[in-house]
Amino acid sequence: MTTDTTGAATGADDTDDTAIRALLERARDAWNRGDGAAYGACFTADAVDVTFVGTVYRGGPEIGRAHQALFDGFLKGTRMALEIVDVRVHGDSAVVVTRGEVAKRAPKRLGKVATYTLVRDGGDGGGWRIAAVQKTKRRPLMESVSFRFQPATRPA
């Protein structure tokens, strides 16, 4: 299953697509409430979360604990904006690419890209959990320069 850049499903299994989107919505809602435990519960026990500054958190409990500290500190009152760009299911795993941003007000643009690896969680009838996420700060100027000097590097 894949989605196009508008996030509309273009692939096969609507049940998986719906469940994957619901998981990312739960993660976003937990973030928006400042609920570290609920955010961490969206991850597997051995998950890896690599932040855009390079911090590596391991496991849903640690991810939740660390994020609660962040929500109580400098991320207090922030909201996560999230747009799903691509979803690909490969058996009991899926790769999801998103654009997003975290801010206290609605962002003017989504300046981060995240790649999520999800796994099917057999515990609740085929639901999904986040096994890994890698967040990257997008650098549009550097990207533009690169494409200008090496046009063959521009994605289709």
C-alpha positions, 0 to 999 in steps of 0.5 A, a space after each residue: 500500500 502507498 499513499 500519494 503526497 496528499 496522503 490519499 490511499 493509493 494501495 490495497 489494504 484499507 484496514 492497515 492504512 486506517 490503523 496506521 493513520 490512527 496510530 500516528 494520530 494517537 501519537 500526535 494527540 498524546 503530544 498535543 496533550 503533553 502526555 509522555 506515557 501515552 506517547 511512549 505507549 505508541 512505541 514498542 518496548 524496544 523502539 528507537 527514536 532518533 530526534 532531529 538533534 541526534 538524541 537516541 531514545 530506546 524503548 517506549 517507556 524511555 521515550 515516554 519518560 523523556 518526552 514527559 520531561 520535555 513536555 513539562 519543560 521547553 516543549 510545554 504547550 507545543 502542538 505537533 502538525 503532521 502530514 503523511 506523505 507515504 505509507 508502504 506496508 511490507 507484511 507485518 511491517 510498514 514504512 511511513 514518511 511524514 512531514 511535520 513540525 512542532 510549535 506553539 502556534 500553527 506552523 507556516 510550513 512543515 520543516 521536518 521529515 520523519 521516517 517511521 518503521 511500524 510493526 504489527 502488534 499481534 496483541 490487539 487484533 492486528 494493530 500497529 506500533 512504532 518500532 523506530 523513527 528518524 526525524 530530520 530537519 529539512 534544509 530547502 535552500 541546501 536542497 535547492 542548491 544541490 538540485 541546481 548543481 546536480 539536477 539528476 539528484 532531484 527526486 521524481 
